[in-house]
Amino acid sequence: MMKFSILVCDDSAVARKQVVRCLNECIDAEIEQAINGAYALELLRAQSFDLLCLDLTMPEVDGIQVLETIKTEKIECFVLVISADIQEKMKFRVIELGAIDFVNKPIDKIRMNDILHKFGIH
């Protein structure tokens, strides 16, 4: 059984650490980190990830651009948006772009577990 692979993308090291800690409490997975959207896309093109935990507000390449690129390039990957930008309009946009869910920062273990189970990620 291959280990589940997850990419955590956020320009804040503190936020990445929080998501990684939360994931580690929920699932035994290979977790990699990307400090920005451009690097996340590089990694996504180079190897396959089962799940991308994505922040929206990042310099240069933001989360929306990452989602658009994943869609355009047909990169196979579940995307969970974890962001403090929780406007309804934005929520609709990320779901429209194929994200499986939209969670407010900081994500907690219970919510993370629910999402992972709902999408058969565990």
Backbone as ProteinMPNN parsed JSONL, in Angstrom:
{"seq_chain_A": "MMKFSILVCDDSAVARKQVVRCLNECIDAEIEQAINGAYALELLRAQSFDLLCLDLTMPEVDGIQVLETIKTEKIECFVLVISADIQEKMKFRVIELGAIDFVNKPIDKIRMNDILHKFGIH", "coords_chain_A": {"N_chain_A": [[0.856, -1.197, 0.0], [0.768, 2.033, -1.02], [2.014, 5.002, 0.444], [-0.006, 7.752, 1.24], [0.22, 10.804, -0.498], [0.806, 14.185, 0.211], [0.649, 17.637, -0.48], [1.462, 20.648, 0.97], [0.674, 23.927, 0.597], [1.539, 27.128, 1.277], [2.355, 30.508, 1.885], [3.091, 31.253, 4.359], [5.131, 30.135, 6.922], [4.355, 29.438, 9.477], [1.625, 28.881, 9.157], [1.826, 26.701, 7.387], [3.095, 24.832, 9.041], [1.125, 24.442, 10.961], [-0.927, 23.221, 9.455], [0.401, 20.91, 8.578], [0.93, 19.684, 11.039], [-1.679, 19.178, 11.858], [-2.517, 17.433, 9.793], [-0.766, 15.298, 10.246], [-1.787, 14.345, 12.612], [-4.054, 13.217, 11.749], [-3.602, 11.449, 9.623], [-1.382, 9.027, 8.181], [0.945, 10.051, 6.239], [2.957, 10.964, 3.358], [4.325, 14.028, 3.504], [4.813, 17.011, 1.803], [6.125, 20.356, 1.413], [5.291, 23.525, 0.026], [6.455, 26.735, -0.572], [5.254, 28.673, -2.021], [2.862, 29.439, -4.671], [3.943, 29.073, -7.261], [6.069, 27.302, -6.873], [4.638, 25.169, -5.862], [3.204, 24.369, -8.122], [5.305, 23.543, -9.763], [6.173, 21.281, -8.33], [3.827, 19.74, -8.451], [3.695, 19.2, -11.143], [5.922, 17.663, -11.457], [5.726, 15.381, -9.846], [3.307, 12.992, -8.532], [0.647, 13.941, -6.442], [-1.715, 13.124, -3.928], [-3.302, 14.816, -2.549], [-3.682, 18.33, -2.289], [-3.129, 20.87, -0.084], [-4.139, 24.016, 0.008], [-3.366, 27.448, 0.197], [-4.947, 30.63, -0.37], [-4.218, 33.371, -0.537], [-1.398, 34.484, -1.661], [1.821, 35.786, -2.59], [2.738, 36.699, -5.973], [2.09, 33.965, -7.564], [-1.064, 33.146, -6.869], [-3.511, 31.233, -4.909], [-5.836, 30.865, -6.465], [-4.84, 31.057, -9.07], [-3.238, 28.8, -9.035], [-5.19, 26.789, -8.814], [-6.545, 27.245, -11.245], [-4.528, 26.588, -13.073], [-4.093, 23.892, -12.464], [-6.501, 22.866, -13.321], [-6.484, 23.6, -16.092], [-4.169, 22.26, -16.986], [-4.888, 19.752, -16.439], [-4.116, 18.346, -14.063], [-4.039, 15.655, -11.93], [-5.407, 15.682, -8.861], [-6.629, 15.999, -5.572], [-7.872, 18.997, -4.216], [-7.716, 20.922, -1.382], [-8.801, 23.841, -0.101], [-7.409, 26.009, 2.184], [-7.933, 28.741, 3.856], [-7.877, 32.172, 4.989], [-9.443, 33.876, 3.749], [-12.577, 34.12, 3.458], [-14.847, 34.804, 1.917], [-18.093, 34.449, 0.443], [-18.262, 34.597, -2.36], [-15.691, 33.97, -3.128], [-15.507, 31.402, -2.146], [-17.348, 30.077, -3.774], [-16.052, 30.385, -6.203], [-13.649, 28.854, -5.876], [-14.671, 26.29, -5.573], [-15.931, 25.974, -7.969], [-13.69, 25.904, -9.533], [-12.816, 23.414, -8.993], [-11.949, 22.639, -6.426], [-12.148, 20.518, -3.543], [-13.137, 21.286, -1.118], [-13.545, 24.074, 1.153], [-11.926, 25.604, 3.658], [-11.79, 27.454, 6.659], [-8.966, 29.165, 8.043], [-7.481, 28.756, 11.281], [-7.234, 25.301, 10.389], [-8.922, 22.634, 12.041], [-8.392, 19.473, 13.684], [-10.695, 17.819, 13.756], [-12.333, 18.808, 11.701], [-10.582, 18.437, 9.556], [-10.284, 15.622, 9.554], [-12.944, 14.892, 8.929], [-13.197, 15.856, 6.307], [-11.157, 14.42, 4.969], [-12.129, 11.808, 5.28], [-14.605, 11.973, 4.001], [-13.84, 12.197, 1.369], [-12.568, 9.848, 0.972], [-9.925, 9.737, 1.731], [-7.661, 8.368, 3.556]], "CA_chain_A": [[0.0, 0.0, 0.0], [1.557, 3.261, -1.093], [1.636, 6.061, 1.377], [-0.72, 8.873, 0.696], [1.122, 11.96, -0.593], [0.121, 15.458, 0.387], [1.445, 18.84, -0.635], [0.897, 21.779, 1.708], [1.173, 25.147, -0.015], [1.186, 28.375, 1.958], [3.572, 31.329, 1.975], [3.416, 31.423, 5.777], [5.713, 28.936, 7.534], [3.529, 29.125, 10.647], [0.41, 28.246, 8.643], [2.186, 25.367, 6.876], [3.376, 23.994, 10.201], [-0.164, 24.122, 11.587], [-1.623, 22.265, 8.589], [1.171, 19.663, 8.629], [0.679, 19.069, 12.35], [-3.056, 18.694, 11.81], [-2.531, 16.259, 8.909], [-0.058, 14.212, 10.924], [-2.658, 13.784, 13.65], [-5.181, 12.556, 11.088], [-3.256, 10.5, 8.578], [0.032, 8.709, 8.036], [1.183, 10.369, 4.837], [4.185, 11.663, 2.967], [3.909, 15.418, 3.354], [5.811, 17.956, 1.298], [5.675, 21.722, 1.561], [5.646, 24.502, -1.001], [6.389, 28.063, 0.041], [4.441, 29.559, -2.85], [2.091, 28.784, -5.726], [4.791, 28.689, -8.39], [6.794, 26.094, -6.47], [3.639, 24.092, -5.754], [2.934, 23.89, -9.49], [6.502, 22.795, -10.192], [6.12, 19.972, -7.673], [2.666, 19.014, -8.972], [4.011, 18.727, -12.494], [7.035, 16.715, -11.385], [5.345, 14.129, -9.196], [1.877, 13.028, -8.27], [0.173, 14.083, -5.064], [-3.128, 12.771, -3.787], [-4.014, 15.96, -1.997], [-2.989, 19.607, -2.152], [-3.755, 21.797, 0.857], [-3.745, 25.246, -0.669], [-3.749, 28.772, 0.684], [-5.318, 31.462, -1.516], [-3.53, 34.653, -0.582], [0.053, 34.337, -1.724], [2.396, 36.694, -3.588], [3.008, 36.2, -7.325], [1.085, 32.999, -8.009], [-1.956, 32.882, -5.732], [-4.228, 29.958, -4.914], [-6.758, 30.801, -7.605], [-4.025, 30.748, -10.259], [-2.825, 27.394, -8.905], [-6.378, 26.005, -9.168], [-6.789, 27.394, -12.688], [-3.485, 25.841, -13.78], [-4.366, 22.467, -12.249], [-7.628, 22.565, -14.198], [-6.035, 23.717, -17.48], [-3.19, 21.219, -17.308], [-5.503, 18.467, -16.042], [-3.297, 17.672, -13.048], [-4.911, 14.849, -11.068], [-5.093, 15.919, -7.461], [-7.666, 16.633, -4.773], [-7.385, 20.252, -3.651], [-8.451, 21.457, -0.246], [-8.387, 25.218, 0.119], [-7.397, 26.413, 3.592], [-7.625, 30.158, 3.728], [-8.581, 33.099, 5.877], [-10.287, 34.669, 2.863], [-13.729, 33.232, 3.441], [-16.031, 35.382, 1.283], [-18.937, 33.508, -0.314], [-17.908, 34.688, -3.776], [-14.433, 33.245, -3.267], [-15.838, 30.007, -1.891], [-17.989, 29.608, -4.994], [-15.018, 30.349, -7.249], [-12.716, 27.73, -5.71], [-15.406, 25.043, -5.809], [-16.106, 25.995, -9.417], [-12.4, 25.525, -10.118], [-12.532, 22.01, -8.705], [-11.518, 22.313, -5.055], [-13.117, 19.625, -2.893], [-13.723, 21.978, 0.015], [-12.962, 25.366, 1.493], [-11.914, 25.637, 5.114], [-11.199, 28.637, 7.256], [-7.77, 28.966, 8.864], [-6.686, 27.524, 11.193], [-8.069, 24.096, 10.311], [-8.752, 21.771, 13.213], [-8.293, 18.031, 13.448], [-12.022, 17.241, 13.51], [-12.746, 19.215, 10.352], [-9.666, 17.778, 8.622], [-10.683, 14.213, 9.503], [-14.221, 14.808, 8.211], [-12.95, 16.058, 4.88], [-10.375, 13.279, 4.483], [-13.006, 10.634, 5.197], [-15.64, 12.237, 2.998], [-13.27, 11.974, 0.044], [-11.882, 8.566, 0.965], [-8.5, 9.952, 1.916], [-7.233, 8.006, 4.935]], "C_chain_A": [[0.889, 1.244, 0.0], [1.064, 4.269, -0.075], [0.976, 7.19, 0.616], [0.22, 10.07, 0.613], [0.346, 13.273, -0.601], [1.103, 16.605, 0.22], [0.733, 19.984, 0.084], [1.519, 23.055, 1.148], [0.631, 26.393, 0.687], [2.458, 29.203, 2.068], [3.964, 31.599, 3.421], [3.913, 30.113, 6.377], [4.882, 28.479, 8.724], [2.26, 28.387, 10.21], [0.702, 26.843, 8.117], [2.379, 24.386, 8.023], [2.075, 23.524, 10.859], [-0.912, 23.057, 10.768], [-0.929, 20.9, 8.637], [0.918, 18.934, 9.951], [-0.723, 18.443, 12.384], [-3.163, 17.426, 10.948], [-1.886, 15.061, 9.589], [-0.893, 13.564, 12.022], [-3.779, 12.957, 13.034], [-4.791, 11.387, 10.19], [-1.747, 10.251, 8.546], [0.364, 8.91, 6.564], [2.552, 10.983, 4.63], [3.753, 13.105, 2.748], [5.057, 16.294, 2.882], [5.236, 19.355, 1.424], [6.148, 22.595, 0.417], [5.438, 25.888, -0.401], [5.624, 29.084, -0.808], [3.76, 28.764, -3.974], [2.933, 28.287, -6.886], [5.54, 27.391, -8.092], [5.84, 24.907, -6.351], [3.354, 23.509, -7.135], [4.106, 23.09, -10.05], [6.465, 21.382, -9.628], [4.986, 19.12, -8.228], [2.912, 18.465, -10.369], [5.059, 17.62, -12.46], [6.662, 15.37, -10.767], [3.861, 14.151, -8.876], [1.581, 13.086, -6.776], [-1.294, 13.708, -5.029], [-3.944, 13.971, -3.346], [-3.112, 17.188, -1.933], [-3.784, 20.455, -1.161], [-3.239, 23.174, 0.466], [-4.267, 26.516, -0.015], [-4.1, 29.619, -0.542], [-4.463, 32.711, -1.654], [-2.029, 34.479, -0.498], [0.589, 35.305, -2.761], [2.677, 35.963, -4.907], [1.939, 35.246, -7.833], [0.174, 32.676, -6.823], [-2.719, 31.559, -5.898], [-5.18, 29.782, -6.083], [-5.996, 30.447, -8.882], [-3.546, 29.299, -10.233], [-3.996, 26.497, -9.32], [-6.666, 26.062, -10.675], [-5.799, 26.57, -13.491], [-3.711, 24.335, -13.663], [-5.479, 22.022, -13.198], [-7.196, 22.557, -15.666], [-5.115, 22.574, -17.879], [-3.666, 19.816, -16.914], [-4.62, 17.656, -15.087], [-4.249, 16.949, -12.098], [-4.546, 15.042, -9.604], [-6.304, 16.52, -6.745], [-7.081, 17.936, -4.241], [-8.311, 20.712, -2.53], [-7.922, 22.86, 0.006], [-8.506, 25.541, 1.606], [-6.97, 27.868, 3.611], [-8.417, 31.009, 4.705], [-9.554, 33.955, 5.065], [-11.584, 33.913, 2.605], [-15.0, 33.829, 2.814], [-16.763, 34.345, 0.448], [-18.53, 33.438, -1.786], [-16.653, 33.856, -4.056], [-14.662, 31.746, -3.099], [-16.409, 29.383, -3.162], [-16.952, 29.418, -6.097], [-14.092, 29.135, -7.102], [-13.402, 26.381, -5.948], [-15.625, 24.867, -7.316], [-14.831, 25.541, -10.122], [-11.97, 24.109, -9.722], [-12.035, 21.666, -7.317], [-12.58, 21.444, -4.392], [-13.799, 20.297, -1.698], [-12.947, 23.253, 0.305], [-13.054, 25.502, 3.005], [-11.235, 26.898, 5.61], [-9.951, 28.258, 8.049], [-8.083, 29.353, 10.294], [-7.606, 26.304, 11.155], [-7.855, 23.266, 11.567], [-8.856, 20.309, 12.801], [-9.632, 17.403, 13.07], [-12.482, 17.542, 12.088], [-11.886, 18.511, 9.298], [-10.049, 16.309, 8.453], [-11.96, 14.019, 8.695], [-14.011, 14.89, 6.705], [-12.193, 14.867, 4.289], [-11.265, 12.049, 4.303], [-14.06, 10.772, 4.115], [-15.108, 11.926, 1.59], [-12.433, 10.697, -0.029], [-10.386, 8.66, 1.084], [-8.139, 9.573, 3.343], [-6.474, 6.694, 4.914]], "O_chain_A": [[1.668, 1.46, 0.928], [-0.127, 4.37, 0.219], [1.361, 7.526, -0.504], [0.953, 10.333, 1.566], [-0.634, 13.437, -1.328], [2.231, 16.557, 0.709], [-0.443, 20.253, -0.161], [2.734, 23.245, 1.213], [-0.571, 26.662, 0.682], [3.531, 28.655, 2.32], [5.05, 32.117, 3.682], [3.209, 29.103, 6.349], [4.722, 27.281, 8.956], [1.872, 27.39, 10.82], [-0.064, 25.91, 8.359], [1.89, 23.257, 7.982], [1.946, 22.367, 11.257], [-1.461, 22.108, 11.329], [-1.588, 19.863, 8.726], [0.718, 17.72, 9.972], [-0.913, 17.33, 12.874], [-3.824, 16.463, 11.336], [-2.399, 13.945, 9.516], [-0.729, 12.382, 12.325], [-4.378, 12.109, 13.695], [-5.565, 10.444, 10.02], [-0.948, 11.138, 8.842], [0.094, 8.039, 5.737], [3.208, 11.448, 5.562], [2.905, 13.375, 1.898], [6.13, 16.316, 3.484], [4.022, 19.533, 1.529], [7.256, 22.433, -0.094], [4.4, 26.18, 0.193], [5.379, 30.209, -0.374], [4.047, 27.587, -4.191], [2.678, 27.215, -7.434], [5.635, 26.501, -8.938], [6.192, 23.78, -6.699], [3.273, 22.291, -7.293], [3.912, 22.082, -10.729], [6.695, 20.409, -10.346], [5.156, 17.921, -8.451], [2.405, 17.404, -10.732], [5.08, 16.747, -13.327], [7.227, 14.339, -11.132], [3.223, 15.202, -8.94], [2.184, 12.378, -5.97], [-2.029, 13.947, -5.988], [-5.109, 14.127, -3.712], [-1.939, 17.099, -1.572], [-4.966, 20.726, -1.372], [-2.047, 23.459, 0.581], [-5.455, 26.638, 0.285], [-3.603, 29.354, -1.637], [-4.036, 33.066, -2.752], [-1.459, 34.345, 0.586], [-0.112, 35.622, -3.722], [2.833, 34.742, -4.926], [0.977, 35.678, -8.468], [0.596, 32.008, -5.879], [-2.577, 30.867, -6.906], [-5.316, 28.686, -6.627], [-6.457, 29.63, -9.679], [-3.459, 28.648, -11.274], [-3.813, 25.554, -10.089], [-6.99, 25.048, -11.293], [-6.171, 25.927, -14.472], [-3.544, 23.595, -14.632], [-5.412, 20.948, -13.796], [-7.506, 21.618, -16.4], [-5.252, 21.992, -18.955], [-2.935, 18.835, -17.044], [-4.407, 16.457, -15.272], [-5.155, 17.561, -11.532], [-3.482, 14.605, -9.166], [-6.932, 17.446, -7.258], [-5.913, 17.975, -3.854], [-9.518, 20.866, -2.715], [-6.739, 23.046, 0.291], [-9.566, 25.37, 2.208], [-5.799, 28.189, 3.41], [-9.482, 30.616, 5.18], [-10.384, 34.669, 5.627], [-11.681, 33.151, 1.643], [-16.107, 33.404, 3.144], [-16.148, 33.477, -0.173], [-18.462, 32.36, -2.375], [-16.558, 33.148, -5.058], [-14.085, 30.931, -3.819], [-16.001, 28.295, -3.57], [-16.971, 28.425, -6.824], [-13.785, 28.465, -8.088], [-12.787, 25.447, -6.461], [-15.518, 23.765, -7.854], [-14.878, 24.886, -11.163], [-10.879, 23.665, -10.082], [-11.727, 20.505, -7.049], [-13.773, 21.612, -4.647], [-14.905, 19.918, -1.315], [-11.856, 23.48, -0.219], [-14.151, 25.512, 3.565], [-10.235, 27.348, 5.051], [-9.88, 27.184, 8.647], [-8.914, 30.238, 10.497], [-8.642, 26.285, 11.819], [-6.745, 23.199, 12.096], [-9.341, 19.972, 11.721], [-9.7, 16.56, 12.176], [-12.955, 16.662, 11.368], [-12.396, 18.048, 8.277], [-10.127, 15.812, 7.329], [-12.056, 13.102, 7.88], [-14.567, 14.106, 5.936], [-12.556, 14.366, 3.225], [-11.166, 11.34, 3.302], [-14.37, 9.817, 3.404], [-15.849, 11.448, 0.732], [-11.68, 10.493, -0.982], [-9.655, 7.792, 0.609], [-8.3, 10.387, 4.253], [-6.033, 6.219, 5.961]]}, "name": "protein", "num_of_chains": 1, "seq": "MMKFSILVCDDSAVARKQVVRCLNECIDAEIEQAINGAYALELLRAQSFDLLCLDLTMPEVDGIQVLETIKTEKIECFVLVISADIQEKMKFRVIELGAIDFVNKPIDKIRMNDILHKFGIH"}
